Amino acid sequence: DTGVSQDPRHKITKRGQNVTFRCDPISEHNRLYWYRQTLGQGPEFLTYFQNEAQLEKSRLLSDRFSAERPKGSFSTLEIQRTEQGDSAMYLCASSVGQSSYEQYFGPGTRLTVT
Amino acid sequence: GENVEQHPSTLSVQEGDSAVIKCTYSDSASNYFPWYKQELGKGPQLIIDIRSNVGEKKDQRIAVTLNKTAKHFSLHITETQPEDSAVYFCAATLSGSARQLTFGSGTQLTVLP
């Protein structure tokens, strides 16, 4: 069990650029979650997948945010036309699913928009 | 939706003393309450959790208590050590299909040697 991994760990981009982050969940974890964490706050839920199906996306912050999990394994989170307010830590978590509630987080991707 | 409040926001204790962090939640349908420890530059680490059908759970120096009637739950750390210094988050989740976590705002725990 290698844990949840995220790439890149840090991303600096200019306002208006698009960015994409990747998350690799723990092997055989069916559920995958994306959260955003701003400085001094707890993580805030964005979206969730069960296998390849995105079952909850109403909490994505705007239509500039989108996520995919095409083969039910890794996932990507894309932010288009980045704004300075998008600067935050983007966290991915995975869970076995079914009767298990435990979510295990990756190290996060720190985004800085200049 | 669910709302979780956490206090205190900062807590300093002497090494060897106990630390207690408290959280309240708003939705009586919430049924799972995890606690996470987050060190600087790292993702949250699950340290202990409790389901709504249990009143208390203990794992070595860490324990969590749940009062469903009052809708609050607490983290207790005994015999604190400097490596316990971190930000601790409580969270709650509903039993619906998504099971997304709603987090408190965190407690910065500092254990003084």
Interface residues (C-beta under 8 A of the other chain):
Chain A: V4 Q6 R31 Y33 Y35 G40 Q41 G42 P43 E44 F45 Y48 Q50 L55 E56 R59 L91 S95 Y101 E102 Q103 Y104 F105 G106 P107 G108
Chain B: V4 Q6 Y32 P34 Y36 G41 K42 G43 P44 Q45 L46 D49 R51 F89 A91 T93 S97 A98 R99 Q100 L101 T102 F103 G104 S105 G106
